[in-house]
Amino acid sequence: MANMIKSVDFHCQSNNTAHHTIEISTKELIVRRGQSFLLTLNMMQPFNATDTLVLTVETGSFPSEKLGTRSEFGNPSCMYTSDVKAIWKYSIDRSANLPRGIVTLSVTPPADAPVGKYSLSANTGRGRTALGTLVVLFNPWCSDDWVFLPDERERQEYVLNEQGTIYVGTEYYPRPRDWIFGQFEEDMVDICLKILDVNPKHMKDPADDVSARCNPIYVSRVISAMINSNGDQGVLTGKWDGIYDDGERPDSWLGSVRILRKWYKTSCRPVKYGQCWVFAGVMCTVMRFFGIPCRVVTNFQSAHDTHNNLTIDYYHGEHGAQPRDSGDSVWNFHVWVEGWMKRPDLKKGDSYDGWQVLDPTPQEKSEGVFCCGPAPVAAILQGDTNLKYDVPFVFAEVNADIVKWMVRANGSKIKMNSDSTKVGKSISTKAVGYNGRTDLTNNYKHAEGSAKEREVFKRAVTRLNSKDDQAGDGGEEPLKVEMKIEKETKIKSGQDINLKLKLCNRDRTNRTMSIYINAQGMRYTGVPISHILNTVQEKTLLSGQEVIVPIQIPLQIYNNHMVNCDSVKVSAVAIDKQNQNDIYESEIDISMEYPSLTMKVLGEARVDHKMTMEVEFTNTLSATLRNCSLTVTGSGMYKFDSVESNIRELEPNATWKLLITTIPRRSGTRVVVADFDCSAFRDMLSSCIVDVKP
């Protein structure tokens, strides 16, 4: 007589702990593929190992064994045809007590199972009994999974860490920006699965899309497209014009959770607004949730090559100011993510396995969709621009050559110089295990100026079949006049900007130079939005002479421009009065160092107990700060996404102290992030590590 199932125990606490998903939920079974989990069936009567017990798992609306989205397994053993994919299995665990009808099974999802939510049912010979649902994720702990990451410290950082750092600013002043990823907030299960379910490929062919979710290459590419809202029901709308009246400023976000919740709760309506670090931060959250190791990467002096020729044309006016309209651009910084996975699709063994660039910021279309990657970092390093996906675009971002032109008043242009070293500086990510910066530049490119770097660049141009004869042109004559703008000290908000322009005449003849100094308020995308300073002076350089020209931009001149600017670009153009086509140029991007904001915990932090934090800020500027506001957030720390506080103004040298209370919801090491905004500057961030006891 067939047995009947009385109840089922998914052992969520112990299974989720073993599968590194306990932070997500203690009530829902969330497992990683390629790793067994325990399941106990309580039978109505004693069970024999030879009794019928067949389990069935299904995912998606059209489950199929040939597509790997359905598997039937157990006793009697199922006969599979050769085209069946993703076969599950179970064995009776030694903890079972069969005479008492306690059947504990060790169930193993295959290492190539599609990720997603599955239904689980059992058949004991008396029809099928629904047992419940479970979620299956990628498994970087499993050597058979394409996302296997051997180093445990890296798994802790790139899969399990809910807090991180995103670098912004300029190459001269990389500024850490704390970010709360929050991938293990409980509602992330529904939100991240929803992202996959509303993607256009699923709408077009749901059976094939769910089947393809076994492949991290496919899944990461879908996520890259779905984080932006261009052409689909994606999470975020991008905007860079400074007008955000119908949404939120991109720099107001402190983490991913509030964005993802807002998208989900508004029936997948895009959230307004994001820029590159926001897109990357949200994508990192989703990738880490699914179990694909992921890190956020910042490329300073990042090129945007719209012509696909690995060359950036950079235009200056006659007096040195950068014109507003330019097809190509160099951003102060650009942020993407790297995901860790194998690349067997490239059919080169393991040559291109490992870190892959994925960029959710909508810049250019890839196969008709606004997404980018995965592009192997190893391919970018070697200039293999013939490989998918989007290697040429990323190669240009880190290693394009710049050709600088002067545009005359009559529209004609003169080539000033080319620069093969300006693009791709201080490529940065958070260090493993601590809050420091790791430089990844050598992963992407060989040393600037080296023969190997030029060799790789020429290979990249050749493989791209570029017909632009400017690219890779390294045969220019030595400069007769060398010039460079340098900072004297760190430039702090509220102080004058002091720089110096060094000029050295390497020629045998004396030269009289007209020197144009310009300062412009810039967006980080390389777009000028205001003119701050324009001066001209004349200097005679004797043969072999070095001259230093001081550059000072007083606070009262630049201060009003900075609220809506990300940096100041100071440029100098020197024109030989005897030969108007002899033109020299130098520039520097400046971002301000803000006053410090401090945070500390008063007393002890315990789960479900009231905790108080003190935030303190002193106005070190000589002006009164108006419209001051503070936003504080932290994963597992606040019932709501964030708390806010406003004060009207803060006099010079005045100190503002604020006490914030909350009740931590989860134990462990947590990070609280604060964002202070005011009339003089925005986006001043601080963080505090909190050890929350159980």
C-alpha positions as CSV (number, residue, x, y, z in Angstrom):
1,M,0.0,0.0,0.0
2,A,1.4,3.4,-0.9
3,N,2.5,5.7,1.9
4,M,1.1,9.1,2.5
5,I,3.0,12.3,3.5
6,K,1.8,13.8,6.7
7,S,4.1,16.9,6.8
8,V,7.4,18.3,5.4
9,D,10.3,20.0,7.1
10,F,12.5,22.1,4.8
11,H,15.1,22.7,7.6
12,C,15.3,26.4,6.5
13,Q,17.5,27.5,9.4
14,S,20.2,24.8,9.0
15,N,20.0,24.5,5.2
16,N,20.2,28.3,4.7
17,T,23.1,28.5,7.1
18,A,25.0,25.8,5.1
19,H,24.2,27.5,1.8
20,H,25.2,31.0,3.0
21,T,21.7,32.4,2.6
22,I,20.7,32.6,6.2
23,E,21.0,36.4,6.1
24,I,18.2,36.5,3.5
25,S,15.6,34.4,5.3
26,T,15.1,31.9,8.1
27,K,11.6,31.0,6.8
28,E,12.1,30.4,3.1
29,L,14.4,27.6,1.7
30,I,17.1,29.3,-0.4
31,V,19.9,27.0,-1.6
32,R,22.8,27.0,-4.0
33,R,23.1,24.7,-6.9
34,G,25.6,21.9,-6.8
35,Q,25.3,21.6,-3.0
36,S,23.0,19.2,-1.2
37,F,20.3,20.2,1.3
38,L,18.2,18.2,3.7
39,L,14.5,17.7,3.4
40,T,12.4,15.6,5.9
41,L,9.1,14.0,4.9
42,N,7.0,12.7,7.8
43,M,5.0,9.7,6.6
44,M,1.8,8.3,7.9
45,Q,3.4,4.9,8.4
46,P,6.9,3.3,8.4
47,F,8.9,3.8,5.2
48,N,11.1,1.3,3.4
49,A,14.0,2.3,1.2
50,T,12.5,0.4,-1.7
51,D,9.1,2.2,-1.4
52,T,8.1,4.6,-4.2
53,L,9.2,8.1,-3.7
54,V,9.6,10.4,-6.7
55,L,10.3,14.1,-6.3
56,T,9.6,16.7,-9.0
57,V,11.0,20.2,-9.2
58,E,9.7,22.7,-11.7
59,T,10.6,26.4,-12.5
60,G,9.0,28.8,-14.9
61,S,5.6,28.6,-16.7
62,F,6.6,26.0,-19.2
63,P,8.8,23.4,-17.3
64,S,10.6,21.0,-19.5
65,E,13.2,18.3,-18.8
66,K,14.9,19.0,-22.1
67,L,15.2,22.7,-21.1
68,G,16.5,21.8,-17.7
69,T,13.5,23.5,-16.0
70,R,11.9,20.3,-14.8
71,S,13.4,17.3,-13.1
72,E,11.8,14.1,-11.8
73,F,14.0,12.0,-9.7
74,G,14.0,9.3,-7.0
75,N,12.8,5.7,-6.6
76,P,12.1,4.1,-9.0
77,S,14.9,5.6,-10.9
78,C,13.8,7.7,-13.8
79,M,15.1,6.9,-17.3
80,Y,16.5,10.0,-19.0
81,T,17.1,10.6,-22.7
82,S,20.4,12.0,-23.8
83,D,18.9,15.5,-24.3
84,V,17.7,16.0,-20.8
85,K,19.4,18.8,-18.9
86,A,19.9,19.7,-15.2
87,I,19.1,16.4,-13.5
88,W,18.5,16.5,-9.8
89,K,19.1,13.7,-7.4
90,Y,18.5,12.6,-3.8
91,S,19.7,10.0,-1.3
92,I,18.3,8.9,2.0
93,D,20.2,10.7,4.7
94,R,21.6,8.7,7.7
95,S,19.6,10.9,10.1
96,A,16.4,9.4,8.7
97,N,14.3,7.1,11.0
98,L,12.5,5.0,8.4
99,P,10.7,2.7,10.9
100,R,9.0,5.8,12.4
101,G,8.2,7.1,8.9
102,I,10.7,10.0,9.2
103,V,12.3,10.2,5.7
104,T,15.2,12.6,5.6
105,L,16.5,13.2,2.1
106,S,19.8,14.7,0.9
107,V,18.7,16.6,-2.2
108,T,21.2,17.9,-4.7
109,P,20.4,20.5,-7.4
110,P,22.9,20.1,-10.3
111,A,25.6,22.7,-10.7
112,D,24.0,23.8,-14.0
113,A,20.4,24.2,-12.7
114,P,18.7,27.4,-13.8
115,V,18.5,29.9,-10.9
116,G,15.1,30.9,-9.8
117,K,12.1,29.8,-7.7
118,Y,11.0,26.1,-8.0
119,S,8.0,24.2,-6.9
120,L,8.7,20.9,-5.2
121,S,6.3,17.9,-5.1
122,A,6.4,14.3,-4.2
123,N,4.7,11.1,-5.5
124,T,4.5,8.1,-3.2
125,G,2.3,6.1,-5.6
126,R,-0.9,7.8,-4.5
127,G,-0.6,10.9,-6.7
128,R,1.5,14.0,-6.4
129,T,1.6,16.0,-3.2
130,A,2.8,19.6,-3.3
131,L,5.5,20.2,-0.7
132,G,6.3,23.9,-1.2
133,T,8.8,26.1,-3.0
134,L,12.5,26.8,-2.8
135,V,14.8,29.3,-4.5
136,V,18.0,28.1,-6.2
137,L,21.0,30.4,-6.6
138,F,24.4,30.3,-8.3
139,N,27.1,28.7,-6.1
140,P,30.6,30.3,-5.9
141,W,31.5,27.6,-3.3
142,C,31.0,24.8,-5.8
143,S,33.9,23.9,-8.1
144,D,31.5,22.7,-10.8
145,D,29.6,26.0,-11.0
146,W,30.8,28.4,-13.6
147,V,30.9,31.1,-10.9
148,F,33.2,29.2,-8.6
149,L,35.6,31.5,-6.8
150,P,38.4,29.6,-5.0
151,D,39.3,32.2,-2.4
152,E,37.1,32.2,0.7
153,R,38.1,35.8,1.7
154,E,37.0,37.0,-1.8
155,R,33.7,35.1,-1.5
156,Q,33.1,36.8,1.8
157,E,33.7,40.2,0.1
158,Y,32.2,39.7,-3.3
159,V,29.2,37.6,-2.5
160,L,28.3,38.1,1.2
161,N,29.3,41.6,2.0
162,E,26.3,43.9,2.1
163,Q,28.3,47.1,2.4
164,G,30.9,48.5,0.1
165,T,32.7,51.5,-1.2
166,I,32.4,53.2,-4.6
167,Y,35.1,55.6,-5.7
168,V,34.2,58.9,-7.3
169,G,36.0,62.3,-7.7
170,T,39.1,62.7,-9.9
171,E,42.3,60.7,-10.5
172,Y,44.1,63.2,-8.2
173,Y,41.5,62.8,-5.4
174,P,39.7,59.5,-5.6
175,R,36.9,59.9,-3.0
176,P,35.4,56.8,-1.3
177,R,31.6,56.8,-1.3
178,D,30.0,54.3,1.1
179,W,27.2,52.2,-0.5
180,I,24.7,49.9,1.2
181,F,24.2,46.9,-1.2
182,G,21.7,45.2,1.0
183,Q,21.4,42.1,-1.2
184,F,20.2,40.0,1.7
185,E,17.2,42.1,2.8
186,E,14.3,39.5,2.8
187,D,12.3,41.2,0.0
188,M,15.3,40.9,-2.4
189,V,14.1,37.4,-3.3
190,D,10.9,38.7,-4.9
191,I,12.5,41.8,-6.3
192,C,15.5,40.2,-8.0
193,L,13.4,37.4,-9.5
194,K,11.0,40.0,-10.8
195,I,13.8,41.7,-12.6
196,L,14.4,38.5,-14.6
197,D,10.7,37.8,-15.2
198,V,10.0,41.2,-16.8
199,N,13.0,41.3,-19.1
200,P,12.1,41.5,-22.8
201,K,13.7,38.1,-23.5
202,H,11.4,36.5,-21.1
203,M,8.4,38.3,-22.6
204,K,9.4,37.0,-26.0
205,D,10.2,33.4,-25.2
206,P,9.6,32.6,-21.5
207,A,10.5,28.9,-21.8
208,D,13.9,29.6,-23.4
209,D,14.7,32.5,-21.1
210,V,14.1,30.5,-17.9
211,S,16.2,27.6,-19.3
212,A,19.0,30.1,-20.1
213,R,19.2,31.1,-16.5
214,C,21.5,28.3,-15.9
215,N,24.2,30.4,-17.5
216,P,25.8,33.3,-15.6
217,I,26.9,34.9,-18.9
218,Y,23.3,35.1,-19.9
219,V,21.9,36.2,-16.5
220,S,24.5,38.9,-16.0
221,R,23.8,40.3,-19.5
222,V,20.1,40.4,-18.7
223,I,20.8,42.2,-15.4
224,S,23.0,44.7,-17.2
225,A,20.1,45.6,-19.5
226,M,17.4,45.6,-16.8
227,I,19.1,47.9,-14.3
228,N,18.6,50.8,-16.8
229,S,15.1,51.5,-18.1
230,N,16.1,52.2,-21.8
231,G,13.9,50.0,-23.9
232,D,12.4,47.9,-21.1
233,Q,10.8,47.9,-17.7
234,G,14.2,48.4,-16.1
235,V,14.9,49.7,-12.6
236,L,16.5,53.1,-13.1
237,T,16.2,56.1,-15.4
238,G,19.5,57.9,-16.1
239,K,19.8,61.7,-16.2
240,W,22.8,64.0,-16.4
241,D,21.4,67.4,-17.1
242,G,21.1,68.6,-13.4
243,I,17.3,68.9,-13.5
244,Y,15.7,66.3,-11.2
245,D,12.5,68.1,-10.2
246,D,10.3,65.0,-11.0
247,G,12.6,62.5,-9.2
248,E,15.5,62.3,-6.8
249,R,19.0,63.6,-7.4
250,P,21.4,60.7,-8.3
251,D,23.7,61.7,-5.5
252,S,20.9,61.4,-2.9
253,W,21.0,57.6,-3.0
254,L,23.0,55.9,-0.3
255,G,22.3,52.3,-1.3
256,S,20.4,50.0,-3.6
257,V,17.6,48.8,-1.4
258,R,15.4,51.9,-1.5
259,I,15.7,52.0,-5.3
260,L,14.8,48.4,-5.8
261,R,11.9,48.5,-3.4
262,K,10.5,51.6,-5.0
263,W,10.7,50.0,-8.5
264,Y,9.0,46.8,-7.2
265,K,6.3,48.5,-5.3
266,T,5.3,50.8,-8.2
267,S,4.7,47.8,-10.6
268,C,8.1,48.0,-12.2
269,R,8.0,51.7,-13.1
270,P,11.5,53.1,-13.5
271,V,12.9,55.0,-10.6
272,K,14.2,58.5,-11.2
273,Y,17.2,59.2,-11.3
274,G,20.5,57.4,-11.5
275,Q,24.0,58.0,-12.8
276,C,26.9,55.5,-13.3
277,W,27.8,54.8,-9.7
278,V,24.1,54.3,-8.9
279,F,23.5,51.9,-11.8
280,A,26.7,50.0,-10.8
281,G,25.7,49.8,-7.1
282,V,22.3,48.5,-7.9
283,M,23.7,45.9,-10.3
284,C,26.2,44.7,-7.8
285,T,23.3,44.1,-5.3
286,V,21.4,42.0,-7.8
287,M,24.5,40.0,-8.9
288,R,25.5,39.2,-5.3
289,F,22.0,38.2,-4.5
290,F,22.0,35.6,-7.3
291,G,25.4,34.4,-6.2
292,I,27.6,35.8,-9.0
293,P,30.7,37.3,-7.3
294,C,30.7,40.9,-8.1
295,R,32.6,44.1,-7.3
296,V,32.2,47.8,-8.2
297,V,35.0,49.3,-10.3
298,T,35.8,52.9,-11.0
299,N,37.8,54.0,-14.0
300,F,39.2,57.6,-13.6
301,Q,39.7,59.6,-16.8
302,S,37.2,57.2,-18.6
303,A,36.8,57.7,-22.4
304,H,33.5,57.4,-24.2
305,D,34.3,56.5,-27.8
306,T,31.2,57.2,-29.8
307,H,33.0,56.6,-33.2
308,N,34.3,53.1,-32.3
309,N,37.8,53.9,-33.5
310,L,39.7,53.9,-30.1
311,T,40.5,57.6,-30.5
312,I,38.9,60.5,-28.6
313,D,38.8,63.8,-30.3
314,Y,39.1,66.6,-27.8
315,Y,38.3,70.2,-28.9
316,H,39.4,73.5,-27.4
317,G,38.4,77.0,-28.3
318,E,41.0,79.6,-29.4
319,H,41.5,80.7,-25.8
320,G,41.6,77.3,-24.3
321,A,38.0,76.8,-23.0
322,Q,36.5,73.5,-23.9
323,P,33.5,73.8,-26.2
324,R,30.2,72.4,-24.9
325,D,29.5,70.2,-27.9
326,S,31.8,67.2,-28.5
327,G,30.8,63.7,-29.7
328,D,33.5,61.9,-27.8
329,S,34.2,62.7,-24.1
330,V,36.4,61.8,-21.2
331,W,34.6,61.5,-17.9
332,N,36.3,62.3,-14.6
333,F,35.3,58.8,-13.6
334,H,33.0,56.1,-14.8
335,V,31.8,53.2,-12.7
336,W,30.9,49.6,-13.8
337,V,31.0,46.2,-12.2
338,E,33.0,43.1,-12.7
339,G,31.4,39.7,-12.4
340,W,33.4,36.5,-11.9
341,M,32.6,33.6,-14.2
342,K,33.9,31.1,-16.7
343,R,33.8,31.9,-20.4
344,P,33.6,28.6,-22.3
345,D,31.6,30.4,-25.0
346,L,34.8,32.0,-26.3
347,K,36.3,28.5,-26.9
348,K,39.8,29.5,-25.7
349,G,40.1,27.1,-22.7
350,D,40.3,29.1,-19.5
351,S,42.1,32.1,-21.1
352,Y,39.2,34.5,-20.6
353,D,37.7,33.0,-17.4
354,G,37.6,35.2,-14.3
355,W,36.6,38.9,-14.0
356,Q,34.2,40.2,-16.7
357,V,33.2,43.9,-17.1
358,L,29.5,44.5,-17.1
359,D,28.1,48.0,-17.4
360,P,24.4,48.8,-16.7
361,T,24.8,52.6,-17.5
362,P,23.0,53.1,-20.8
363,Q,25.7,54.5,-23.1
364,E,25.7,52.5,-26.3
365,K,23.6,49.6,-27.6
366,S,25.0,46.1,-27.6
367,E,23.2,43.8,-30.1
368,G,20.3,46.3,-30.1
369,V,20.0,46.6,-26.3
370,F,21.4,49.1,-23.8
371,C,23.7,46.8,-22.0
372,C,27.4,46.1,-21.9
373,G,29.4,42.9,-21.3
374,P,30.4,40.5,-20.0
375,A,33.7,41.6,-21.5
376,P,36.7,39.6,-20.2
377,V,39.2,41.8,-18.4
378,A,41.9,39.4,-19.8
379,A,40.8,40.3,-23.3
380,I,40.9,44.0,-22.6
381,L,44.5,43.7,-21.3
382,Q,45.6,41.9,-24.4
383,G,43.7,44.1,-26.9
384,D,41.4,41.2,-28.1
385,T,38.8,43.5,-29.5
386,N,37.3,40.8,-31.7
387,L,35.8,39.0,-28.7
388,K,32.3,39.4,-27.3
389,Y,30.8,41.1,-25.5
390,D,31.7,44.8,-26.1
391,V,35.4,44.5,-25.6
392,P,36.2,47.4,-28.0
393,F,34.0,49.8,-26.1
394,V,35.6,48.9,-22.7
395,F,39.1,48.9,-24.2
396,A,38.5,52.5,-25.4
397,E,37.3,53.5,-21.9
398,V,40.6,52.5,-20.3
399,N,43.1,52.9,-23.1
400,A,41.9,55.2,-26.0
401,D,44.3,57.7,-27.4
402,I,43.3,61.4,-27.2
403,V,43.8,63.8,-30.1
404,K,43.5,67.4,-29.0
405,W,42.4,70.1,-31.5
406,M,42.1,73.8,-31.4
407,V,39.0,75.2,-33.2
408,R,39.5,78.6,-34.8
409,A,36.8,81.2,-34.9
410,N,36.3,80.5,-38.6
411,G,35.6,76.8,-37.8
412,S,39.0,75.4,-39.0
413,K,40.9,73.2,-36.6
414,I,44.5,72.6,-35.8
415,K,45.9,69.5,-34.2
416,M,47.7,70.5,-31.0
417,N,48.9,67.1,-29.8
418,S,47.9,63.6,-29.1
419,D,48.1,61.8,-25.7
420,S,48.3,58.0,-25.3
421,T,48.6,58.2,-21.5
422,K,45.7,60.3,-20.2
423,V,42.9,57.8,-20.3
424,G,42.4,55.0,-17.8
425,K,43.8,56.1,-14.5
426,S,43.7,54.7,-11.0
427,I,41.2,51.9,-11.8
428,S,39.8,51.2,-8.3
429,T,37.7,48.9,-6.2
430,K,37.2,48.3,-2.5
431,A,39.9,46.1,-1.0
432,V,39.1,42.6,0.2
433,G,38.3,42.5,3.9
434,Y,38.8,46.2,4.8
435,N,37.8,49.7,3.7
436,G,40.8,50.5,1.5
437,R,41.4,51.0,-2.2
438,T,42.8,48.3,-4.4
439,D,44.2,49.5,-7.7
440,L,43.3,47.3,-10.7
441,T,44.9,49.3,-13.5
442,N,47.5,46.6,-14.3
443,N,44.6,44.2,-14.8
444,Y,43.3,46.3,-17.7
445,K,46.4,47.7,-19.3
446,H,50.2,47.4,-19.5
447,A,52.3,50.2,-18.1
448,E,51.7,53.6,-19.9
449,G,54.5,54.4,-22.2
450,S,55.8,50.9,-22.4
451,A,56.4,49.1,-25.7
452,K,54.0,46.4,-24.7
453,E,51.2,48.9,-24.1
454,R,51.7,50.4,-27.6
455,E,51.9,46.9,-29.1
456,V,48.6,45.9,-27.5
457,F,46.9,49.2,-28.6
458,K,47.9,48.6,-32.3
459,R,46.7,45.0,-32.0
460,A,43.3,46.3,-30.7
461,V,43.1,48.7,-33.6
462,T,43.9,46.0,-36.1
463,R,41.4,43.5,-34.7
464,L,38.8,46.2,-34.7
465,N,39.5,46.8,-38.4
466,S,39.8,50.5,-37.8
467,K,40.7,52.6,-40.8
468,D,41.5,55.6,-38.7
469,D,45.2,56.4,-39.3
470,Q,45.3,58.6,-36.3
471,A,44.9,55.7,-33.9
472,G,48.2,54.3,-32.7
473,D,50.1,57.3,-34.1
474,G,53.1,57.5,-31.8
475,G,55.5,59.2,-34.2
476,E,55.2,62.9,-33.1
477,E,58.1,65.2,-32.7
478,P,59.3,66.0,-29.1
479,L,57.5,69.1,-27.7
480,K,59.5,72.3,-27.9
481,V,57.7,73.7,-24.8
482,E,56.7,71.5,-22.0
483,M,53.9,72.7,-19.7
484,K,52.1,71.2,-16.8
485,I,49.6,72.4,-14.2
486,E,50.2,71.2,-10.6
487,K,48.4,71.5,-7.3
488,E,50.3,73.2,-4.5
489,T,48.3,71.5,-1.7
490,K,45.1,69.6,-1.2
491,I,42.2,71.8,-2.3
492,K,39.6,72.1,0.5
493,S,36.0,73.4,0.1
494,G,35.8,77.0,1.3
495,Q,39.3,77.9,0.4
496,D,41.0,79.6,-2.6
497,I,42.3,77.3,-5.4
498,N,46.0,77.7,-5.7
499,L,47.8,76.0,-8.6
500,K,51.0,76.6,-10.6
501,L,51.7,76.3,-14.3
502,K,55.2,75.1,-15.1
503,L,56.6,75.9,-18.6
504,C,60.0,74.8,-19.9
505,N,61.4,75.9,-23.2
506,R,63.3,72.9,-24.6
507,D,64.1,74.8,-27.9
508,R,67.3,76.5,-28.8
509,T,65.5,79.8,-29.5
510,N,63.7,82.2,-27.2
511,R,59.9,82.1,-27.4
512,T,57.2,84.7,-26.6
513,M,54.0,82.9,-25.5
514,S,50.4,84.1,-25.1
515,I,49.1,82.1,-22.2
516,Y,45.3,81.6,-21.8
517,I,44.1,80.3,-18.4
518,N,40.6,79.0,-18.1
519,A,38.5,77.5,-15.4
520,Q,35.2,75.8,-16.0
521,G,32.6,74.1,-13.7
522,M,32.2,70.6,-15.0
523,R,29.9,67.6,-14.7
524,Y,31.8,64.4,-14.0
525,T,30.9,63.3,-17.5
526,G,33.3,65.9,-19.0
527,V,30.5,68.3,-19.9
528,P,31.2,72.0,-19.0
529,I,28.3,73.9,-17.5
530,S,29.7,77.2,-16.3
531,H,32.7,79.5,-17.0
532,I,34.5,80.5,-13.8
533,L,37.7,82.2,-15.0
534,N,39.3,83.5,-18.2
535,T,42.7,85.3,-18.1
536,V,45.5,85.9,-20.6
537,Q,49.1,86.9,-20.1
538,E,52.3,87.1,-22.1
539,K,55.6,85.4,-21.1
540,T,58.9,85.3,-22.8
541,L,60.7,81.9,-22.4
542,L,64.5,82.0,-22.9
543,S,66.1,78.9,-24.4
544,G,66.3,76.2,-21.7
545,Q,64.4,78.4,-19.1
546,E,61.7,77.1,-16.8
547,V,59.0,79.5,-15.7
548,I,56.4,79.1,-13.0
549,V,53.1,81.0,-13.5
550,P,50.9,81.0,-10.3
551,I,47.2,80.4,-10.8
552,Q,44.8,81.5,-8.1
553,I,41.0,81.1,-8.2
554,P,39.5,82.9,-5.2
555,L,36.6,81.3,-3.3
556,Q,34.2,84.1,-4.1
557,I,34.7,83.5,-7.8
558,Y,34.2,79.7,-7.9
559,N,32.0,79.1,-4.9
560,N,28.6,79.8,-6.5
561,H,29.3,77.4,-9.3
562,M,30.1,74.3,-7.2
563,V,26.6,73.2,-5.9
564,N,25.7,72.0,-9.4
565,C,29.2,71.0,-10.5
566,D,31.2,67.9,-9.8
567,S,34.6,69.4,-10.4
568,V,36.6,72.4,-11.8
569,K,38.6,71.9,-15.0
570,V,41.5,74.3,-15.2
571,S,43.2,74.5,-18.6
572,A,46.2,76.4,-19.9
573,V,46.9,77.0,-23.6
574,A,50.1,78.6,-24.7
575,I,50.4,80.0,-28.3
576,D,53.7,81.0,-29.8
577,K,53.3,84.6,-31.0
578,Q,55.8,84.0,-33.9
579,N,54.1,80.8,-35.1
580,Q,50.4,80.7,-34.4
581,N,50.2,77.0,-35.2
582,D,52.7,76.2,-32.4
583,I,50.2,75.4,-29.6
584,Y,50.7,73.8,-26.2
585,E,48.1,72.7,-23.7
586,S,47.8,71.3,-20.1
587,E,44.8,70.8,-17.9
588,I,43.8,69.5,-14.5
589,D,40.5,68.4,-12.9
590,I,39.9,69.4,-9.3
591,S,37.3,68.1,-6.9
592,M,37.0,69.6,-3.4
593,E,37.8,68.0,-0.1
594,Y,34.8,68.7,2.2
595,P,34.8,69.2,5.9
596,S,34.4,66.0,7.9
597,L,31.3,64.5,9.3
598,T,31.7,62.2,12.3
599,M,29.4,59.4,13.6
600,K,29.6,57.2,16.7
601,V,27.4,54.7,18.6
602,L,26.5,55.7,22.2
603,G,26.5,52.6,24.3
604,E,25.9,49.0,23.0
605,A,24.1,47.8,19.9
606,R,21.9,44.7,20.2
607,V,19.3,43.1,18.0
608,D,15.7,44.3,18.9
609,H,17.1,46.8,21.5
610,K,17.1,50.6,21.2
611,M,20.4,52.0,19.9
612,T,21.5,55.7,19.8
613,M,24.0,57.2,17.3
614,E,25.5,60.7,17.5
615,V,26.3,62.6,14.3
616,E,28.4,65.7,14.5
617,F,29.4,68.3,11.9
618,T,31.3,71.6,12.3
619,N,31.0,74.3,9.6
620,T,34.7,75.2,8.9
621,L,33.7,77.6,6.1
622,S,33.6,81.3,6.4
623,A,30.0,81.4,5.1
624,T,26.7,80.4,6.7
625,L,25.4,77.0,5.4
626,R,21.8,77.0,4.5
627,N,19.2,74.3,3.7
628,C,21.2,71.7,5.6
629,S,19.9,68.2,5.6
630,L,21.1,64.8,6.8
631,T,20.0,61.3,5.6
632,V,21.1,58.1,7.4
633,T,20.7,54.5,6.3
634,G,22.1,51.1,7.0
635,S,21.3,47.5,6.0
636,G,19.6,45.6,8.9
637,M,19.6,48.8,11.0
638,Y,16.5,50.6,10.2
639,K,12.9,49.5,9.9
640,F,12.5,51.9,7.0
641,D,15.0,52.6,4.2
642,S,16.4,55.7,5.8
643,V,15.9,58.5,8.3
644,E,16.1,62.2,7.6
645,S,16.7,65.3,9.5
646,N,16.7,69.0,8.5
647,I,18.0,72.2,10.0
648,R,17.6,75.6,8.5
649,E,21.2,77.0,8.7
650,L,24.6,76.6,10.4
651,E,26.8,79.6,11.2
652,P,30.5,79.7,10.5
653,N,32.5,77.6,13.1
654,A,29.2,76.4,14.6
655,T,28.8,72.7,15.4
656,W,25.7,70.6,14.8
657,K,25.0,67.5,16.9
658,L,22.2,65.1,16.2
659,L,21.1,62.0,18.1
660,I,19.4,59.3,16.0
661,T,17.7,56.3,17.6
662,T,16.9,53.0,15.9
663,I,16.4,49.3,16.7
664,P,18.8,47.0,14.8
665,R,17.0,44.1,13.2
666,R,20.0,41.9,12.3
667,S,23.2,41.0,14.2
668,G,26.8,41.1,12.9
669,T,29.0,43.9,11.6
670,R,26.9,46.6,10.0
671,V,27.7,49.9,8.4
672,V,25.6,53.0,8.8
673,V,26.0,55.7,6.1
674,A,25.2,59.4,6.5
675,D,24.8,62.0,3.7
676,F,25.0,65.7,4.5
677,D,23.8,68.3,2.0
678,C,23.7,72.1,2.2
679,S,23.7,75.3,0.1
680,A,27.5,75.2,-0.4
681,F,28.0,71.6,-1.3
682,R,26.2,68.3,-1.7
683,D,27.0,64.7,-1.1
684,M,29.3,64.8,1.9
685,L,29.4,61.2,3.1
686,S,30.5,59.5,6.3
687,S,30.1,56.0,7.7
688,C,30.3,54.2,11.0
689,I,30.9,50.4,11.6
690,V,28.5,49.0,14.1
691,D,29.0,45.6,15.8
692,V,25.4,44.5,16.5
693,K,25.3,41.7,19.1
694,P,22.5,39.1,19.0
